[in-house]
Amino acid sequence: MMRKLLLIIAIIILESCKSKAILSDVLPVEKAVYIENNTLLEKIIQKQASNKSDFTTLYIRSSVDYKSEDNSQRVSAEIKIKKNEIILVSIRFLGITMAKAFITPAEVKYYEKINGTYFEGNYESISQLLGTDLNFNKLQNLLLGLPMEDIDKDRYLLTELSDNYKFNSIIKNPEFSFLFDMERVLLKKQEVSQLEKERTFEVNYGPFQMATSVFLPSTFEVIAKQKNATTNIKVDYNLITVNEDLSYPYEVPNGYDKISIN
């Protein structure tokens, strides 16, 4: 279980302890109004797209709470992002580096200290573990508070839910849904559902904050469900710096054993 804990935390760092600010669910269906006005729909999509962050590098110091049916743990995480190229995550406990993940568009690498193991591979096995199809861009967007998928009017239906907009994909296998606030069209919730496999992958975002030129969530939560198993990851973004010169050191310690992920 520690291997899965470190892998999931290292790959996706999400939410904070300020859970009271997280959206719990959509509003009652009777308040939903389907929006057929294509001009309005396109304006909403354009507004959402304009929220994308402009940066070269990001440094994020965070605290992480992990919980599953048989394990819970609190660790710290240092996240370094070179936009569209590298995500480096270091997991620490009591100041000691317990795991590192080096993620690029081509591959995922990580090692963990407790069992002395390391992994090198593509996104296929990671996707199977988490129950949703992932790639570098999706992982980067999750950390930035952006939709995992591009939204367009030909593939999504839009409904108005009181003070929120909700997009649902027309294609249902898997089904994507995104919930935005109406004021700034910032992401509040995104979800991937595979009902026939009893899988859901959900991310809830709390308040956004401005860090120099980057607008990021301060808190967010990942809830991964597969049949009777549920994994929760909560994260605080405690410190953010933008466009610093960062290094991305990654080297597997001597004597570690290579593993596969099933």
MARVEX-63803 format. One record per residue (C-alpha): residue number from 1; residue in one letter; chain; x, y, z. Coordinates in nm, 4 decimals, always signed. Last residue first. Layout:
! residues N
(r NUM, A, A, (X, Y, Z)),
...
This chain:
! residues 262
(r 262, N, A, (-0.0281, -0.4064, -1.1991)),
(r 261, I, A, (+0.2679, -0.1724, -1.1725)),
(r 260, S, A, (+0.6114, -0.3114, -1.2573)),
(r 259, I, A, (+0.9173, -0.3028, -1.0336)),
(r 258, K, A, (+1.2858, -0.2178, -1.0536)),
(r 257, D, A, (+1.4846, -0.2942, -0.7405)),
(r 256, Y, A, (+1.6976, -0.0286, -0.5651)),
(r 255, G, A, (+2.0644, -0.1054, -0.4956)),
(r 254, N, A, (+2.2056, +0.2326, -0.5889)),
(r 253, P, A, (+1.9769, +0.5336, -0.5529)),
(r 252, V, A, (+1.7624, +0.6287, -0.8549)),
(r 251, E, A, (+1.8657, +0.9669, -0.9891)),
(r 250, Y, A, (+1.6524, +1.2761, -1.0444)),
(r 249, P, A, (+1.7638, +1.6378, -1.0292)),
(r 248, Y, A, (+1.5257, +1.8948, -1.1810)),
(r 247, S, A, (+1.6917, +2.2347, -1.1403)),
(r 246, L, A, (+1.4944, +2.5559, -1.1231)),
(r 245, D, A, (+1.5631, +2.9103, -1.2430)),
(r 244, E, A, (+1.2637, +3.0994, -1.1069)),
(r 243, N, A, (+0.9611, +3.1718, -1.3252)),
(r 242, V, A, (+0.6969, +3.1644, -1.0494)),
(r 241, T, A, (+0.7047, +3.0922, -0.6768)),
(r 240, I, A, (+0.4273, +2.9201, -0.4813)),
(r 239, L, A, (+0.4168, +2.8383, -0.1084)),
(r 238, N, A, (+0.1598, +2.6521, +0.1017)),
(r 237, Y, A, (-0.0382, +2.4726, -0.1710)),
(r 236, D, A, (-0.2448, +2.2546, +0.0604)),
(r 235, V, A, (-0.3270, +1.8991, -0.0475)),
(r 234, K, A, (-0.5968, +1.6370, +0.0087)),
(r 233, I, A, (-0.5784, +1.2891, -0.1449)),
(r 232, N, A, (-0.8682, +1.0468, -0.1045)),
(r 231, T, A, (-0.8726, +0.6820, -0.2208)),
(r 230, T, A, (-1.1914, +0.4735, -0.2353)),
(r 229, A, A, (-1.2266, +0.0985, -0.2867)),
(r 228, N, A, (-1.5607, -0.0833, -0.3223)),
(r 227, K, A, (-1.5845, -0.0679, -0.7025)),
(r 226, Q, A, (-1.3083, +0.1736, -0.8036)),
(r 225, K, A, (-1.3256, +0.5218, -0.6589)),
(r 224, A, A, (-1.0625, +0.7965, -0.6856)),
(r 223, I, A, (-1.1327, +1.1160, -0.4909)),
(r 222, V, A, (-0.8790, +1.3928, -0.5532)),
(r 221, E, A, (-0.9024, +1.7105, -0.3487)),
(r 220, F, A, (-0.8079, +2.0735, -0.4050)),
(r 219, T, A, (-0.6730, +2.3824, -0.2315)),
(r 218, S, A, (-0.5002, +2.7073, -0.3224)),
(r 217, P, A, (-0.6135, +2.6831, -0.6833)),
(r 216, L, A, (-0.3871, +2.8701, -0.9232)),
(r 215, F, A, (-0.3851, +3.1975, -1.1175)),
(r 214, V, A, (-0.0313, +3.2565, -1.2404)),
(r 213, S, A, (+0.1217, +3.5929, -1.3280)),
(r 212, T, A, (+0.2588, +3.6654, -0.9769)),
(r 211, A, A, (+0.0787, +3.4066, -0.7617)),
(r 210, M, A, (-0.2939, +3.4838, -0.7809)),
(r 209, Q, A, (-0.5190, +3.2572, -0.5749)),
(r 208, F, A, (-0.8096, +3.0238, -0.6522)),
(r 207, P, A, (-1.0530, +2.9044, -0.3865)),
(r 206, G, A, (-1.1300, +2.5308, -0.3603)),
(r 205, Y, A, (-1.1145, +2.2662, -0.6288)),
(r 204, N, A, (-1.2799, +1.9213, -0.6328)),
(r 203, V, A, (-1.1245, +1.6445, -0.8455)),
(r 202, E, A, (-1.3114, +1.3224, -0.9230)),
(r 201, F, A, (-1.2101, +0.9910, -1.0765)),
(r 200, T, A, (-1.4980, +0.7454, -1.0951)),
(r 199, R, A, (-1.4901, +0.3737, -1.1637)),
(r 198, E, A, (-1.7627, +0.1101, -1.1472)),
(r 197, K, A, (-1.6330, -0.0547, -1.4643)),
(r 196, E, A, (-1.9643, -0.0140, -1.6505)),
(r 195, L, A, (-2.0001, +0.3303, -1.4928)),
(r 194, Q, A, (-1.6768, +0.4718, -1.6265)),
(r 193, S, A, (-1.6886, +0.8265, -1.4899)),
(r 192, V, A, (-1.4372, +1.1119, -1.5187)),
(r 191, E, A, (-1.4977, +1.4145, -1.2989)),
(r 190, Q, A, (-1.4083, +1.7810, -1.2786)),
(r 189, K, A, (-1.5038, +2.0283, -1.0072)),
(r 188, K, A, (-1.4768, +2.3968, -0.9269)),
(r 187, L, A, (-1.3034, +2.5272, -1.2396)),
(r 186, L, A, (-1.3012, +2.9029, -1.2822)),
(r 185, V, A, (-1.5572, +3.0604, -1.5154)),
(r 184, R, A, (-1.4902, +3.4066, -1.3666)),
(r 183, E, A, (-1.8342, +3.4932, -1.2263)),
(r 182, M, A, (-2.0287, +3.1861, -1.3355)),
(r 181, D, A, (-1.8416, +2.9251, -1.1335)),
(r 180, F, A, (-1.7378, +2.6212, -1.3330)),
(r 179, L, A, (-1.8322, +2.2499, -1.3172)),
(r 178, F, A, (-1.6766, +2.0013, -1.5573)),
(r 177, S, A, (-1.8040, +1.6573, -1.6592)),
(r 176, F, A, (-1.6335, +1.3803, -1.8529)),
(r 175, E, A, (-1.7996, +1.0507, -1.9455)),
(r 174, P, A, (-1.5850, +0.7507, -2.0355)),
(r 173, N, A, (-1.7506, +0.5990, -2.2215)),
(r 172, K, A, (-2.0378, +0.8489, -2.2350)),
(r 171, I, A, (-1.9615, +1.0589, -2.5415)),
(r 170, I, A, (-2.1766, +1.3727, -2.5239)),
(r 169, S, A, (-1.9455, +1.5168, -2.2608)),
(r 168, N, A, (-2.1103, +1.7091, -1.9806)),
(r 167, F, A, (-2.0401, +2.0775, -1.9125)),
(r 166, K, A, (-2.1778, +2.2470, -1.6012)),
(r 165, Y, A, (-2.2053, +2.6192, -1.5410)),
(r 164, N, A, (-2.2577, +2.7417, -1.1847)),
(r 163, D, A, (-2.4578, +3.0108, -1.0007)),
(r 162, S, A, (-2.8024, +2.8441, -1.0348)),
(r 161, L, A, (-2.7075, +2.5360, -1.2368)),
(r 160, E, A, (-2.6887, +2.6339, -1.6045)),
(r 159, T, A, (-2.6414, +2.3426, -1.8462)),
(r 158, L, A, (-2.3899, +2.2962, -2.1263)),
(r 157, L, A, (-2.3606, +1.9924, -2.3532)),
(r 156, Y, A, (-2.0160, +1.8896, -2.4738)),
(r 155, R, A, (-1.8579, +1.7411, -2.7871)),
(r 154, D, A, (-1.9545, +1.9911, -3.0578)),
(r 153, K, A, (-1.9450, +2.2965, -2.8302)),
(r 152, D, A, (-1.5817, +2.2478, -2.7344)),
(r 151, I, A, (-1.4064, +2.1663, -2.4080)),
(r 150, D, A, (-1.0426, +2.0571, -2.4071)),
(r 149, E, A, (-0.9943, +1.7722, -2.1610)),
(r 148, M, A, (-0.8279, +1.7527, -1.8207)),
(r 147, P, A, (-0.9840, +2.0853, -1.7279)),
(r 146, L, A, (-0.7560, +2.3356, -1.5482)),
(r 145, G, A, (-0.6725, +2.3744, -1.1790)),
(r 144, L, A, (-0.2968, +2.3967, -1.2354)),
(r 143, L, A, (-0.2107, +2.0609, -1.0749)),
(r 142, L, A, (-0.4871, +1.8842, -1.2673)),
(r 141, N, A, (-0.3760, +2.0583, -1.5864)),
(r 140, Q, A, (-0.0228, +1.9201, -1.5498)),
(r 139, L, A, (-0.1566, +1.5689, -1.5004)),
(r 138, K, A, (-0.3832, +1.6010, -1.8027)),
(r 137, N, A, (-0.0997, +1.7342, -2.0193)),
(r 136, F, A, (+0.1347, +1.4548, -1.9150)),
(r 135, N, A, (-0.1084, +1.1739, -1.9942)),
(r 134, L, A, (-0.3912, +0.9974, -1.8117)),
(r 133, D, A, (-0.6722, +0.7567, -1.9036)),
(r 132, T, A, (-0.8734, +0.6861, -1.5899)),
(r 131, G, A, (-0.8917, +0.4103, -1.3289)),
(r 130, L, A, (-0.5983, +0.5206, -1.1148)),
(r 129, L, A, (-0.4013, +0.1959, -1.1501)),
(r 128, Q, A, (-0.4953, +0.1400, -1.5137)),
(r 127, S, A, (-0.3940, +0.4933, -1.6059)),
(r 126, I, A, (-0.0585, +0.4494, -1.4339)),
(r 125, S, A, (-0.0029, +0.1250, -1.6273)),
(r 124, E, A, (-0.0664, +0.2986, -1.9598)),
(r 123, Y, A, (+0.1241, +0.6180, -1.8840)),
(r 122, N, A, (+0.4688, +0.4960, -1.9830)),
(r 121, G, A, (+0.7391, +0.3275, -1.7801)),
(r 120, E, A, (+1.0121, +0.3463, -1.5190)),
(r 119, F, A, (+0.9516, +0.2334, -1.1627)),
(r 118, Y, A, (+1.1760, +0.2192, -0.8568)),
(r 117, T, A, (+1.2080, +0.0131, -0.5400)),
(r 116, G, A, (+1.3906, +0.0361, -0.2069)),
(r 115, N, A, (+1.0885, -0.0739, -0.0013)),
(r 114, I, A, (+1.0835, +0.2335, +0.2239)),
(r 113, K, A, (+1.2789, +0.4594, -0.0131)),
(r 112, E, A, (+1.0513, +0.5133, -0.3083)),
(r 111, Y, A, (+1.1481, +0.5674, -0.6718)),
(r 110, Y, A, (+0.9656, +0.7286, -0.9597)),
(r 109, K, A, (+0.9723, +0.7540, -1.3367)),
(r 108, V, A, (+0.6884, +0.8396, -1.5757)),
(r 107, E, A, (+0.7379, +0.8622, -1.9495)),
(r 106, A, A, (+0.7022, +1.0474, -2.2797)),
(r 105, P, A, (+0.5329, +1.3765, -2.1866)),
(r 104, T, A, (+0.7680, +1.4018, -1.8876)),
(r 103, I, A, (+0.7362, +1.2999, -1.5212)),
(r 102, F, A, (+1.0127, +1.2549, -1.2652)),
(r 101, A, A, (+0.8749, +1.1230, -0.9347)),
(r 100, K, A, (+1.0656, +1.1187, -0.6071)),
(r 99, A, A, (+1.0089, +0.9285, -0.2852)),
(r 98, M, A, (+1.0900, +0.9246, +0.0876)),
(r 97, T, A, (+1.2995, +1.2418, +0.1042)),
(r 96, I, A, (+1.3579, +1.3036, +0.4764)),
(r 95, G, A, (+1.2342, +1.6287, +0.6327)),
(r 94, L, A, (+1.0000, +1.4560, +0.8776)),
(r 93, F, A, (+0.8369, +1.2827, +0.5788)),
(r 92, R, A, (+0.9179, +1.4087, +0.2307)),
(r 91, I, A, (+0.7741, +1.3464, -0.1168)),
(r 90, S, A, (+0.9652, +1.5079, -0.4053)),
(r 89, V, A, (+0.7768, +1.5792, -0.7282)),
(r 88, L, A, (+0.9365, +1.6747, -1.0600)),
(r 87, I, A, (+0.7057, +1.7694, -1.3484)),
(r 86, I, A, (+0.8843, +1.8284, -1.6774)),
(r 85, E, A, (+0.8148, +1.9500, -2.0323)),
(r 84, N, A, (+0.4812, +2.1289, -2.0909)),
(r 83, K, A, (+0.5735, +2.4041, -1.8431)),
(r 82, K, A, (+0.8772, +2.3236, -1.6332)),
(r 81, I, A, (+0.7051, +2.2270, -1.3108)),
(r 80, K, A, (+0.8635, +2.1716, -0.9697)),
(r 79, I, A, (+0.6568, +2.0243, -0.6878)),
(r 78, E, A, (+0.7814, +1.9795, -0.3308)),
(r 77, A, A, (+0.5577, +1.7561, -0.1218)),
(r 76, S, A, (+0.5016, +1.7224, +0.2511)),
(r 75, V, A, (+0.3553, +1.4130, +0.4166)),
(r 74, R, A, (+0.0434, +1.3110, +0.6078)),
(r 73, Q, A, (-0.0646, +0.9459, +0.6116)),
(r 72, S, A, (-0.3674, +0.7209, +0.6079)),
(r 71, N, A, (-0.3983, +0.3509, +0.5330)),
(r 70, D, A, (-0.6455, +0.0628, +0.5138)),
(r 69, E, A, (-0.9585, +0.2045, +0.3501)),
(r 68, S, A, (-0.7675, +0.4888, +0.1860)),
(r 67, K, A, (-0.6458, +0.8283, +0.3040)),
(r 66, Y, A, (-0.3684, +1.0635, +0.1968)),
(r 65, D, A, (-0.3059, +1.4106, +0.3379)),
(r 64, V, A, (-0.0538, +1.6285, +0.1560)),
(r 63, S, A, (+0.1291, +1.9472, +0.2490)),
(r 62, S, A, (+0.2624, +2.1698, -0.0270)),
(r 61, R, A, (+0.5622, +2.3615, -0.1588)),
(r 60, I, A, (+0.5135, +2.4678, -0.5205)),
(r 59, Y, A, (+0.7804, +2.5880, -0.7653)),
(r 58, L, A, (+0.6563, +2.6846, -1.1092)),
(r 57, T, A, (+0.8486, +2.7385, -1.4325)),
(r 56, T, A, (+0.7811, +2.9098, -1.7665)),
(r 55, F, A, (+0.4514, +3.0795, -1.6847)),
(r 54, D, A, (+0.1212, +3.1975, -1.8345)),
(r 53, S, A, (-0.1751, +3.0285, -1.6656)),
(r 52, K, A, (-0.4847, +2.9306, -1.8606)),
(r 51, N, A, (-0.7858, +3.1384, -1.7544)),
(r 50, S, A, (-0.8471, +3.2525, -2.1128)),
(r 49, A, A, (-0.9769, +2.9044, -2.1992)),
(r 48, Q, A, (-1.2643, +2.9451, -1.9534)),
(r 47, K, A, (-1.3636, +3.2758, -2.1086)),
(r 46, Q, A, (-1.3522, +3.1232, -2.4571)),
(r 45, I, A, (-1.5735, +2.8317, -2.3486)),
(r 44, I, A, (-1.8218, +3.0705, -2.1879)),
(r 43, K, A, (-1.8281, +3.2888, -2.4992)),
(r 42, E, A, (-1.8823, +2.9809, -2.7187)),
(r 41, L, A, (-2.1815, +2.8717, -2.5093)),
(r 40, L, A, (-2.3296, +3.2200, -2.5211)),
(r 39, T, A, (-2.3051, +3.2267, -2.8994)),
(r 38, N, A, (-2.4351, +2.8682, -2.9256)),
(r 37, N, A, (-2.7558, +2.9529, -2.7358)),
(r 36, E, A, (-2.8972, +2.6111, -2.6472)),
(r 35, I, A, (-2.8296, +2.6321, -2.2730)),
(r 34, Y, A, (-3.0011, +2.3569, -2.0755)),
(r 33, V, A, (-3.1422, +2.4916, -1.7516)),
(r 32, A, A, (-3.0779, +2.3045, -1.4253)),
(r 31, K, A, (-3.2768, +2.4105, -1.1197)),
(r 30, E, A, (-3.4855, +2.0903, -1.1199)),
(r 29, V, A, (-3.1601, +1.8900, -1.1144)),
(r 28, P, A, (-3.0768, +1.9950, -0.7608)),
(r 27, L, A, (-2.7388, +2.1705, -0.7343)),
(r 26, V, A, (-2.4198, +1.9852, -0.8125)),
(r 25, D, A, (-2.2170, +1.8235, -0.5378)),
(r 24, S, A, (-1.9823, +1.8907, -0.2458)),
(r 23, L, A, (-1.8066, +2.2038, -0.3661)),
(r 22, I, A, (-1.4957, +2.2534, -0.1565)),
(r 21, A, A, (-1.4629, +2.5521, +0.0750)),
(r 20, K, A, (-1.5318, +2.3455, +0.3894)),
(r 19, S, A, (-1.2460, +2.1205, +0.2818)),
(r 18, K, A, (-0.9841, +2.3721, +0.3874)),
(r 17, C, A, (-0.7421, +2.0852, +0.4550)),
(r 16, S, A, (-0.6126, +2.1135, +0.1036)),
(r 15, E, A, (-0.6402, +1.9773, -0.2459)),
(r 14, L, A, (-0.4272, +1.7762, -0.5005)),
(r 13, I, A, (-0.0851, +1.6479, -0.5886)),
(r 12, I, A, (-0.1124, +1.3917, -0.8700)),
(r 11, I, A, (+0.1892, +1.1863, -0.9718)),
(r 10, A, A, (+0.3846, +1.1830, -0.6485)),
(r 9, I, A, (+0.0774, +1.1373, -0.4339)),
(r 8, I, A, (-0.0448, +0.8467, -0.6477)),
(r 7, L, A, (+0.2923, +0.6760, -0.6526)),
(r 6, L, A, (+0.3685, +0.7324, -0.2867)),
(r 5, L, A, (+0.0402, +0.5864, -0.1705)),
(r 4, K, A, (+0.0512, +0.2987, -0.4196)),
(r 3, R, A, (+0.3950, +0.1943, -0.2956)),
(r 2, M, A, (+0.2880, +0.2411, +0.0682)),
(r 1, M, A, (+0.0000, +0.0000, +0.0000)),
